[in-house]
Amino acid sequence: MLNKVRGFTLIELLIVVAILGILAALLVPNITTAVQKAKQKSTMKDVGVIASSIADFVTDNGVAPVANGAYTASSEFYTGICPFYVKVLPISDKWGTFFRVYTGTNANQYGITTAVGDDFLVSSYGKGGEVEGWTFVPASPEAGMYVLSTMAHFERDLVNWNGSWIRGPRTAAAGT
């Protein structure tokens, strides 16, 4: 007697591979967007921690700690904030780029021209790691907010001035 060898035919295997390819084509963009959204939200949370720590420092001291750009764990800004105002201060965003902190008159960034001793600005350059070139318009503070609709929006800067977001994403419901 002959034993029949059981297995898959070439056509059955090709159909399975085609189905897997279609599923991958549909899911990969959604997964990529979800990963970038998670990085952006986590970075925004870190910016909030930095801003809150600086605000606490200002409350106690009347002026913001000296900062003019990126900082390290050994910088005067970092050691002035840690560990009294926050146990660990985030140094870089979730894309690996250093946060930028500007305080006092150094906070005259992004078109802000009225910064004084107790003002502070905290920013992340977004996914691309390069300054976006956006300018704040005091007459229209909401103009810096945007709805995430393309992957290019993750390249935009995230900017917090004196504890308020002046550049960053908003929900679609808030924009309508």
N, C-alpha and C positions, 0 to 999 in steps of 0.2 A: 504494500500500500504506500501511496505517496502522501507525505505530510504537506499540507499547504502552508507556505510561509506567509505569515500575516505581517502587514506593515502599511505604511502610507504610500500613496502614489505620488508622483512628482507634482501632479496638478493639485492634489490636496495640500501639499506642502507650500506650493506657490500661493494658493488662496490664503492660507494662514499667514504667510509672510506679508502679503498685500494688506490684509486686515490689520496686522500689527503696524505696518507702515502708515496707514491712514490714521489709526489711533494716535500714534506718536506725533504725526503732523498736526493733529488737533490739540493734543495736550501740552506739547513742549512750549508753545508761546504762553499759554496760561500759567504754566509752572514758572517760567522765567519772569513773568509779570508779578506773580505772587512772591517770589524771592526778592525782587527789587522793592516791592511795597513793604515787605517785612524789614528790609534793611533801612528803608526810608523812615518808617515809623519808629524803629529802634534808635536811629540817629536823632530823630526829633525828640525822643524821650531824653536822650543824653544831653542835647542842647538845653532842654528844660531844666535838667539837673544842674548844669553849669550856670544857667541864668539865675536859678533860685539861690544857688550858693553865693553868687555875686550880690544878689539883692540882700541876702542876710548880712553879708560883709558890709554893704553900704549902710544898712540899718544900724549896725553897731559902730561904724567908724565915720560915717558922714560922707565918705568918698569911696569910689571904687578902687580895688587894688590895681596896681600898674600892670597893664598888658597891652601889647601892640603886635598882635599876630599869633602865630603858632607858639605853643609852649611845650615844655617837657616836664617830667616828674621832678626835676631838680631846679626848675625855674622859680624865681621869686613869686610869681603869680600862683603857681601850683602850691608851693609850701605855705603861702599866706592863706590859702583856702582850706587845705587839708591839714590835719584831720578834723579841725574844729567845726567847719561848716558842712563838710561832706567827708565821709570816710575815704572814698577813692574818687577822684575827679577823672572823668573820661578824657583821654588825650586825642584819640582819633575816631573818626566816624566809622560806620560799618563797611565802608568801601576802602578803608585803610588810609584815608587822607587826614592830616592833622586838622583839628578844629582851629578856627581863628577867633581870638577874643581881642576886642579893642575896648579900652576903657578911657574915661575922661574925654579930653579933646581928641584922643586917638580914635574915638568912636565915630569920627567924621568920615564914614565909609558909605558906599552905596548911595551917594547923593545927600546924606544927612550932613547938615552944616551948622546945627545948633547944639552939638554935644558939649557938655560941661563936666565938671569933676565927678558927679555921681552917675553919669550915663555909662551904659555898657552895651556892646553889640557882640553877639555870639553867632558864628556862621559855620556852615559846612558847605563845601563846594559841590556836593552831590556826587553822583556816580562817576562823572568824568574827572573829578579832582581838580578842575580848573575854574577860576572865577568866571561867572556868567556874564558880567557886564551890565546887569540890571541896575536901574536907578530908582530909588525911593522918591515918591511924589507926596509931600505932606498934605496937599490939598485932596488927594485921593488915596488914602492909606490902604484901601481894599484892592487897589489895582495890582498889588504884588502877589495876591493870592490867585491860584489857578486850579482847575480841575484836571486830575490825571486822566489823560486820554490816549497818550502815546508813550512809547518807551523813551522818547527824547525828553519827556518831562522829568525823568529821573536825573537828568544832567543838570537841572536847575539848582541854584543855590537855595539853601534853607537858612533864613536869617531871622534872628530874634533880637529885638531892640528893647532894652529896659523891661524884659519879661513878656513882651507881646510879639507875636509873629507878624512880620511885615513882608516876608517872602516865604511861600510854602504852599502845599496842596490844601485844598478844602474839599469837603464832600460836595457832591453834585447838588444836593438839596440846599446847601447854604448859598450856592451861586445862583439859584433861581429866584 
